[in-house]
Amino acid sequence: MDSKRKKFRDDWMMKIALREEEVMDLLGFSKSTMGRLRRSGEIPHSKVGGSYFYLPKALKKMLKEKMVKPTRDDS
């Protein structure tokens, strides 16, 4: 991982809100995945003008809720 991306990952929780492009870079999601998550209500967002914004706390909560618990077969 390059240093620019590492710094971004280290600093992302300090921001009030992340732009869609930042979330895509951080999580490796495509634009179509972001659209699907918004439409399905799986990812809370705000729209200001033509830009989408996401709260870091809400992203962390979404990821935690989607966490797959290991089963005996996974070990």
Rosetta constraint file for C-alpha pairs under 8 A:
AtomPair CA 1 CA 5 HARMONIC 6.62 0.50
AtomPair CA 1 CA 6 HARMONIC 6.61 0.50
AtomPair CA 2 CA 6 HARMONIC 6.34 0.50
AtomPair CA 3 CA 7 HARMONIC 6.05 0.50
AtomPair CA 4 CA 8 HARMONIC 6.26 0.50
AtomPair CA 5 CA 9 HARMONIC 6.19 0.50
AtomPair CA 5 CA 26 HARMONIC 7.96 0.50
AtomPair CA 6 CA 10 HARMONIC 6.16 0.50
AtomPair CA 7 CA 11 HARMONIC 6.12 0.50
AtomPair CA 8 CA 12 HARMONIC 5.87 0.50
AtomPair CA 8 CA 26 HARMONIC 7.95 0.50
AtomPair CA 9 CA 26 HARMONIC 6.77 0.50
AtomPair CA 11 CA 15 HARMONIC 7.28 0.50
AtomPair CA 12 CA 18 HARMONIC 7.70 0.50
AtomPair CA 12 CA 56 HARMONIC 7.09 0.50
AtomPair CA 13 CA 56 HARMONIC 5.68 0.50
AtomPair CA 13 CA 57 HARMONIC 7.49 0.50
AtomPair CA 15 CA 56 HARMONIC 7.39 0.50
AtomPair CA 16 CA 55 HARMONIC 6.54 0.50
AtomPair CA 16 CA 56 HARMONIC 7.35 0.50
AtomPair CA 17 CA 53 HARMONIC 5.97 0.50
AtomPair CA 17 CA 54 HARMONIC 5.37 0.50
AtomPair CA 17 CA 55 HARMONIC 4.66 0.50
AtomPair CA 17 CA 56 HARMONIC 6.34 0.50
AtomPair CA 18 CA 22 HARMONIC 5.98 0.50
AtomPair CA 18 CA 23 HARMONIC 6.47 0.50
AtomPair CA 18 CA 53 HARMONIC 5.44 0.50
AtomPair CA 18 CA 54 HARMONIC 5.16 0.50
AtomPair CA 18 CA 55 HARMONIC 6.31 0.50
AtomPair CA 18 CA 56 HARMONIC 6.89 0.50
AtomPair CA 19 CA 23 HARMONIC 6.55 0.50
AtomPair CA 19 CA 51 HARMONIC 7.32 0.50
AtomPair CA 19 CA 52 HARMONIC 6.08 0.50
AtomPair CA 19 CA 53 HARMONIC 4.70 0.50
AtomPair CA 19 CA 54 HARMONIC 6.50 0.50
AtomPair CA 20 CA 24 HARMONIC 6.17 0.50
AtomPair CA 20 CA 34 HARMONIC 7.83 0.50
AtomPair CA 20 CA 51 HARMONIC 7.49 0.50
AtomPair CA 20 CA 52 HARMONIC 5.60 0.50
AtomPair CA 20 CA 53 HARMONIC 5.90 0.50
AtomPair CA 20 CA 54 HARMONIC 7.09 0.50
AtomPair CA 21 CA 25 HARMONIC 6.21 0.50
AtomPair CA 22 CA 26 HARMONIC 6.02 0.50
AtomPair CA 23 CA 27 HARMONIC 5.93 0.50
AtomPair CA 23 CA 28 HARMONIC 7.78 0.50
AtomPair CA 23 CA 29 HARMONIC 7.51 0.50
AtomPair CA 23 CA 54 HARMONIC 7.78 0.50
AtomPair CA 24 CA 28 HARMONIC 5.26 0.50
AtomPair CA 24 CA 29 HARMONIC 4.63 0.50
AtomPair CA 24 CA 30 HARMONIC 6.14 0.50
AtomPair CA 24 CA 31 HARMONIC 7.14 0.50
AtomPair CA 24 CA 34 HARMONIC 7.54 0.50
AtomPair CA 25 CA 29 HARMONIC 7.02 0.50
AtomPair CA 29 CA 33 HARMONIC 5.98 0.50
AtomPair CA 29 CA 34 HARMONIC 6.62 0.50
AtomPair CA 30 CA 34 HARMONIC 6.36 0.50
AtomPair CA 31 CA 35 HARMONIC 6.28 0.50
AtomPair CA 32 CA 36 HARMONIC 6.17 0.50
AtomPair CA 33 CA 37 HARMONIC 6.14 0.50
AtomPair CA 34 CA 38 HARMONIC 6.20 0.50
AtomPair CA 35 CA 39 HARMONIC 6.12 0.50
AtomPair CA 36 CA 40 HARMONIC 6.07 0.50
AtomPair CA 37 CA 41 HARMONIC 6.15 0.50
AtomPair CA 37 CA 42 HARMONIC 5.10 0.50
AtomPair CA 37 CA 43 HARMONIC 5.49 0.50
AtomPair CA 38 CA 42 HARMONIC 6.24 0.50
AtomPair CA 38 CA 43 HARMONIC 5.44 0.50
AtomPair CA 38 CA 44 HARMONIC 6.87 0.50
AtomPair CA 38 CA 45 HARMONIC 7.17 0.50
AtomPair CA 42 CA 62 HARMONIC 7.33 0.50
AtomPair CA 43 CA 58 HARMONIC 7.56 0.50
AtomPair CA 43 CA 59 HARMONIC 7.05 0.50
AtomPair CA 43 CA 62 HARMONIC 6.73 0.50
AtomPair CA 44 CA 54 HARMONIC 6.71 0.50
AtomPair CA 44 CA 55 HARMONIC 7.84 0.50
AtomPair CA 44 CA 58 HARMONIC 6.66 0.50
AtomPair CA 44 CA 59 HARMONIC 7.86 0.50
AtomPair CA 45 CA 52 HARMONIC 6.55 0.50
AtomPair CA 45 CA 53 HARMONIC 5.59 0.50
AtomPair CA 45 CA 54 HARMONIC 4.85 0.50
AtomPair CA 45 CA 55 HARMONIC 7.23 0.50
AtomPair CA 46 CA 52 HARMONIC 5.68 0.50
AtomPair CA 46 CA 53 HARMONIC 5.14 0.50
AtomPair CA 46 CA 54 HARMONIC 6.51 0.50
AtomPair CA 47 CA 51 HARMONIC 5.59 0.50
AtomPair CA 47 CA 52 HARMONIC 4.54 0.50
AtomPair CA 47 CA 53 HARMONIC 6.23 0.50
AtomPair CA 48 CA 52 HARMONIC 6.49 0.50
AtomPair CA 48 CA 53 HARMONIC 7.68 0.50
AtomPair CA 54 CA 58 HARMONIC 7.24 0.50
AtomPair CA 54 CA 59 HARMONIC 7.14 0.50
AtomPair CA 55 CA 59 HARMONIC 6.38 0.50
AtomPair CA 56 CA 60 HARMONIC 6.17 0.50
AtomPair CA 57 CA 61 HARMONIC 6.21 0.50
AtomPair CA 58 CA 62 HARMONIC 6.12 0.50
AtomPair CA 59 CA 63 HARMONIC 6.20 0.50
AtomPair CA 60 CA 64 HARMONIC 6.14 0.50
AtomPair CA 61 CA 65 HARMONIC 6.14 0.50
AtomPair CA 62 CA 66 HARMONIC 6.26 0.50
AtomPair CA 63 CA 67 HARMONIC 6.24 0.50
AtomPair CA 70 CA 74 HARMONIC 5.80 0.50
AtomPair CA 70 CA 75 HARMONIC 7.59 0.50
AtomPair CA 71 CA 75 HARMONIC 7.27 0.50
